[in-house]
Amino acid sequence: MGLRQEHRDLDRAIAHLAETPSIDQLQLRRMKKRKLRLRDQISYWESKLIPDLDA
């Protein structure tokens, strides 16, 4: 599974969990942090794939 797909899946899971009346705040925070780490990884790898225009 790619990073983008995992990020989308987490986004859906977070949205679903947020709608739950008995929300687990700790689980929600962990999922949001994981989603942010994935976004950072995606940005990092995209920056490595895009050629440096200053070179």
Backbone atoms as SQL, in Angstrom:
CREATE TABLE atoms (id INTEGER PRIMARY KEY, chain TEXT, resi INTEGER, resn TEXT, atom TEXT, x REAL, y REAL, z REAL);
INSERT INTO atoms VALUES
  (1, 'A', 1, 'MET', 'N', 0.852, -1.172, 0.000),
  (2, 'A', 1, 'MET', 'CA', 0.000, 0.000, 0.000),
  (3, 'A', 1, 'MET', 'C', 0.901, 1.238, 0.000),
  (4, 'A', 2, 'GLY', 'N', 0.544, 2.202, -0.821),
  (5, 'A', 2, 'GLY', 'CA', 1.334, 3.420, -0.910),
  (6, 'A', 2, 'GLY', 'C', 1.039, 4.378, 0.236),
  (7, 'A', 3, 'LEU', 'N', 1.932, 5.329, 0.403),
  (8, 'A', 3, 'LEU', 'CA', 1.766, 6.315, 1.472),
  (9, 'A', 3, 'LEU', 'C', 0.499, 7.144, 1.280),
  (10, 'A', 4, 'ARG', 'N', 0.223, 7.513, 0.046),
  (11, 'A', 4, 'ARG', 'CA', -0.985, 8.313, -0.221),
  (12, 'A', 4, 'ARG', 'C', -2.253, 7.544, 0.131),
  (13, 'A', 5, 'GLN', 'N', -2.282, 6.265, -0.212),
  (14, 'A', 5, 'GLN', 'CA', -3.455, 5.448, 0.095),
  (15, 'A', 5, 'GLN', 'C', -3.632, 5.306, 1.605),
  (16, 'A', 6, 'GLU', 'N', -2.529, 5.072, 2.301),
  (17, 'A', 6, 'GLU', 'CA', -2.597, 4.958, 3.761),
  (18, 'A', 6, 'GLU', 'C', -3.081, 6.268, 4.377),
  (19, 'A', 7, 'HIS', 'N', -2.625, 7.394, 3.824),
  (20, 'A', 7, 'HIS', 'CA', -3.041, 8.711, 4.301),
  (21, 'A', 7, 'HIS', 'C', -4.548, 8.888, 4.102),
  (22, 'A', 8, 'ARG', 'N', -5.052, 8.505, 2.933),
  (23, 'A', 8, 'ARG', 'CA', -6.496, 8.602, 2.665),
  (24, 'A', 8, 'ARG', 'C', -7.299, 7.695, 3.583),
  (25, 'A', 9, 'ASP', 'N', -6.795, 6.478, 3.798),
  (26, 'A', 9, 'ASP', 'CA', -7.481, 5.541, 4.686),
  (27, 'A', 9, 'ASP', 'C', -7.548, 6.089, 6.109),
  (28, 'A', 10, 'LEU', 'N', -6.452, 6.661, 6.568),
  (29, 'A', 10, 'LEU', 'CA', -6.447, 7.259, 7.903),
  (30, 'A', 10, 'LEU', 'C', -7.417, 8.432, 7.982),
  (31, 'A', 11, 'ASP', 'N', -7.469, 9.222, 6.939),
  (32, 'A', 11, 'ASP', 'CA', -8.389, 10.358, 6.901),
  (33, 'A', 11, 'ASP', 'C', -9.829, 9.877, 7.069),
  (34, 'A', 12, 'ARG', 'N', -10.185, 8.819, 6.344),
  (35, 'A', 12, 'ARG', 'CA', -11.539, 8.256, 6.458),
  (36, 'A', 12, 'ARG', 'C', -11.792, 7.683, 7.849),
  (37, 'A', 13, 'ALA', 'N', -10.817, 6.976, 8.386),
  (38, 'A', 13, 'ALA', 'CA', -10.968, 6.376, 9.714),
  (39, 'A', 13, 'ALA', 'C', -11.115, 7.447, 10.788),
  (40, 'A', 14, 'ILE', 'N', -10.358, 8.532, 10.655),
  (41, 'A', 14, 'ILE', 'CA', -10.444, 9.640, 11.616),
  (42, 'A', 14, 'ILE', 'C', -11.825, 10.279, 11.540),
  (43, 'A', 15, 'ALA', 'N', -12.312, 10.502, 10.334),
  (44, 'A', 15, 'ALA', 'CA', -13.636, 11.102, 10.168),
  (45, 'A', 15, 'ALA', 'C', -14.707, 10.199, 10.767),
  (46, 'A', 16, 'HIS', 'N', -14.593, 8.897, 10.546),
  (47, 'A', 16, 'HIS', 'CA', -15.564, 7.945, 11.098),
  (48, 'A', 16, 'HIS', 'C', -15.497, 7.925, 12.620),
  (49, 'A', 17, 'LEU', 'N', -14.292, 7.903, 13.156),
  (50, 'A', 17, 'LEU', 'CA', -14.111, 7.867, 14.608),
  (51, 'A', 17, 'LEU', 'C', -14.640, 9.142, 15.258),
  (52, 'A', 18, 'ALA', 'N', -14.457, 10.276, 14.594),
  (53, 'A', 18, 'ALA', 'CA', -14.911, 11.552, 15.144),
  (54, 'A', 18, 'ALA', 'C', -16.437, 11.611, 15.237),
  (55, 'A', 19, 'GLU', 'N', -17.128, 10.818, 14.424),
  (56, 'A', 19, 'GLU', 'CA', -18.593, 10.791, 14.458),
  (57, 'A', 19, 'GLU', 'C', -19.138, 9.875, 15.550),
  (58, 'A', 20, 'THR', 'N', -18.267, 9.052, 16.118),
  (59, 'A', 20, 'THR', 'CA', -18.677, 8.095, 17.139),
  (60, 'A', 20, 'THR', 'C', -18.964, 8.817, 18.453),
  (61, 'A', 21, 'PRO', 'N', -20.123, 8.548, 19.060),
  (62, 'A', 21, 'PRO', 'CA', -20.476, 9.222, 20.311),
  (63, 'A', 21, 'PRO', 'C', -19.471, 8.969, 21.444),
  (64, 'A', 22, 'SER', 'N', -19.010, 7.742, 21.572),
  (65, 'A', 22, 'SER', 'CA', -18.050, 7.423, 22.639),
  (66, 'A', 22, 'SER', 'C', -16.637, 7.418, 22.070),
  (67, 'A', 23, 'ILE', 'N', -16.210, 8.578, 21.627),
  (68, 'A', 23, 'ILE', 'CA', -14.932, 8.727, 20.926),
  (69, 'A', 23, 'ILE', 'C', -13.753, 8.473, 21.861),
  (70, 'A', 24, 'ASP', 'N', -12.784, 7.749, 21.369),
  (71, 'A', 24, 'ASP', 'CA', -11.550, 7.473, 22.098),
  (72, 'A', 24, 'ASP', 'C', -10.546, 8.566, 21.705),
  (73, 'A', 25, 'GLN', 'N', -10.406, 9.561, 22.572),
  (74, 'A', 25, 'GLN', 'CA', -9.551, 10.712, 22.261),
  (75, 'A', 25, 'GLN', 'C', -8.093, 10.318, 22.037),
  (76, 'A', 26, 'LEU', 'N', -7.601, 9.367, 22.821),
  (77, 'A', 26, 'LEU', 'CA', -6.211, 8.938, 22.668),
  (78, 'A', 26, 'LEU', 'C', -5.994, 8.288, 21.305),
  (79, 'A', 27, 'GLN', 'N', -6.895, 7.407, 20.922),
  (80, 'A', 27, 'GLN', 'CA', -6.788, 6.759, 19.615),
  (81, 'A', 27, 'GLN', 'C', -6.882, 7.793, 18.499),
  (82, 'A', 28, 'LEU', 'N', -7.783, 8.743, 18.636),
  (83, 'A', 28, 'LEU', 'CA', -7.944, 9.788, 17.624),
  (84, 'A', 28, 'LEU', 'C', -6.669, 10.614, 17.484),
  (85, 'A', 29, 'ARG', 'N', -6.057, 10.989, 18.607),
  (86, 'A', 29, 'ARG', 'CA', -4.802, 11.762, 18.564),
  (87, 'A', 29, 'ARG', 'C', -3.695, 10.964, 17.899),
  (88, 'A', 30, 'ARG', 'N', -3.607, 9.680, 18.219),
  (89, 'A', 30, 'ARG', 'CA', -2.565, 8.843, 17.618),
  (90, 'A', 30, 'ARG', 'C', -2.754, 8.735, 16.113),
  (91, 'A', 31, 'MET', 'N', -3.993, 8.581, 15.689),
  (92, 'A', 31, 'MET', 'CA', -4.267, 8.484, 14.259),
  (93, 'A', 31, 'MET', 'C', -3.932, 9.790, 13.547),
  (94, 'A', 32, 'LYS', 'N', -4.254, 10.908, 14.160),
  (95, 'A', 32, 'LYS', 'CA', -3.945, 12.208, 13.553),
  (96, 'A', 32, 'LYS', 'C', -2.439, 12.417, 13.458),
  (97, 'A', 33, 'LYS', 'N', -1.688, 12.013, 14.485),
  (98, 'A', 33, 'LYS', 'CA', -0.234, 12.141, 14.445),
  (99, 'A', 33, 'LYS', 'C', 0.351, 11.251, 13.353),
  (100, 'A', 34, 'ARG', 'N', -0.186, 10.042, 13.222),
  (101, 'A', 34, 'ARG', 'CA', 0.284, 9.131, 12.170),
  (102, 'A', 34, 'ARG', 'C', 0.012, 9.733, 10.791),
  (103, 'A', 35, 'LYS', 'N', -1.166, 10.340, 10.654),
  (104, 'A', 35, 'LYS', 'CA', -1.522, 10.970, 9.380),
  (105, 'A', 35, 'LYS', 'C', -0.554, 12.116, 9.051),
  (106, 'A', 36, 'LEU', 'N', -0.191, 12.905, 10.050),
  (107, 'A', 36, 'LEU', 'CA', 0.764, 13.996, 9.838),
  (108, 'A', 36, 'LEU', 'C', 2.144, 13.461, 9.460),
  (109, 'A', 37, 'ARG', 'N', 2.572, 12.376, 10.119),
  (110, 'A', 37, 'ARG', 'CA', 3.868, 11.776, 9.757),
  (111, 'A', 37, 'ARG', 'C', 3.847, 11.268, 8.316),
  (112, 'A', 38, 'LEU', 'N', 2.741, 10.671, 7.914),
  (113, 'A', 38, 'LEU', 'CA', 2.620, 10.211, 6.537),
  (114, 'A', 38, 'LEU', 'C', 2.695, 11.382, 5.567),
  (115, 'A', 39, 'ARG', 'N', 2.013, 12.482, 5.890),
  (116, 'A', 39, 'ARG', 'CA', 2.052, 13.664, 5.022),
  (117, 'A', 39, 'ARG', 'C', 3.482, 14.167, 4.888),
  (118, 'A', 40, 'ASP', 'N', 4.217, 14.176, 6.012),
  (119, 'A', 40, 'ASP', 'CA', 5.610, 14.616, 5.967),
  (120, 'A', 40, 'ASP', 'C', 6.467, 13.672, 5.122),
  (121, 'A', 41, 'GLN', 'N', 6.220, 12.358, 5.236),
  (122, 'A', 41, 'GLN', 'CA', 6.963, 11.395, 4.425),
  (123, 'A', 41, 'GLN', 'C', 6.657, 11.584, 2.946),
  (124, 'A', 42, 'ILE', 'N', 5.397, 11.806, 2.631),
  (125, 'A', 42, 'ILE', 'CA', 5.010, 12.030, 1.236),
  (126, 'A', 42, 'ILE', 'C', 5.715, 13.274, 0.700),
  (127, 'A', 43, 'SER', 'N', 5.708, 14.346, 1.466),
  (128, 'A', 43, 'SER', 'CA', 6.380, 15.591, 1.048),
  (129, 'A', 43, 'SER', 'C', 7.876, 15.371, 0.851),
  (130, 'A', 44, 'TYR', 'N', 8.480, 14.627, 1.779),
  (131, 'A', 44, 'TYR', 'CA', 9.912, 14.355, 1.682),
  (132, 'A', 44, 'TYR', 'C', 10.238, 13.610, 0.390),
  (133, 'A', 45, 'TRP', 'N', 9.508, 12.519, 0.127),
  (134, 'A', 45, 'TRP', 'CA', 9.794, 11.719, -1.056),
  (135, 'A', 45, 'TRP', 'C', 9.470, 12.468, -2.340),
  (136, 'A', 46, 'GLU', 'N', 8.426, 13.284, -2.312),
  (137, 'A', 46, 'GLU', 'CA', 8.126, 14.083, -3.507),
  (138, 'A', 46, 'GLU', 'C', 9.239, 15.076, -3.779),
  (139, 'A', 47, 'SER', 'N', 9.789, 15.674, -2.719),
  (140, 'A', 47, 'SER', 'CA', 10.879, 16.645, -2.914),
  (141, 'A', 47, 'SER', 'C', 12.126, 15.952, -3.452),
  (142, 'A', 48, 'LYS', 'N', 12.330, 14.682, -3.114),
  (143, 'A', 48, 'LYS', 'CA', 13.480, 13.931, -3.628),
  (144, 'A', 48, 'LYS', 'C', 13.280, 13.560, -5.098),
  (145, 'A', 49, 'LEU', 'N', 12.031, 13.406, -5.516),
  (146, 'A', 49, 'LEU', 'CA', 11.746, 13.008, -6.892),
  (147, 'A', 49, 'LEU', 'C', 11.750, 14.185, -7.857),
  (148, 'A', 50, 'ILE', 'N', 11.470, 15.375, -7.327),
  (149, 'A', 50, 'ILE', 'CA', 11.416, 16.567, -8.179),
  (150, 'A', 50, 'ILE', 'C', 12.851, 17.101, -8.313),
  (151, 'A', 51, 'PRO', 'N', 13.328, 17.290, -9.531),
  (152, 'A', 51, 'PRO', 'CA', 14.701, 17.776, -9.697),
  (153, 'A', 51, 'PRO', 'C', 14.879, 19.183, -9.136),
  (154, 'A', 52, 'ASP', 'N', 16.055, 19.416, -8.611),
  (155, 'A', 52, 'ASP', 'CA', 16.388, 20.730, -8.057),
  (156, 'A', 52, 'ASP', 'C', 16.553, 21.719, -9.212),
  (157, 'A', 53, 'LEU', 'N', 15.723, 22.737, -9.241),
  (158, 'A', 53, 'LEU', 'CA', 15.745, 23.695, -10.343),
  (159, 'A', 53, 'LEU', 'C', 16.948, 24.643, -10.291),
  (160, 'A', 54, 'ASP', 'N', 17.572, 24.748, -9.117),
  (161, 'A', 54, 'ASP', 'CA', 18.740, 25.633, -8.974),
  (162, 'A', 54, 'ASP', 'C', 20.022, 24.982, -9.504),
  (163, 'A', 55, 'ALA', 'N', 19.997, 23.698, -9.728),
  (164, 'A', 55, 'ALA', 'CA', 21.224, 22.986, -10.145),
  (165, 'A', 55, 'ALA', 'C', 21.557, 23.279, -11.590);
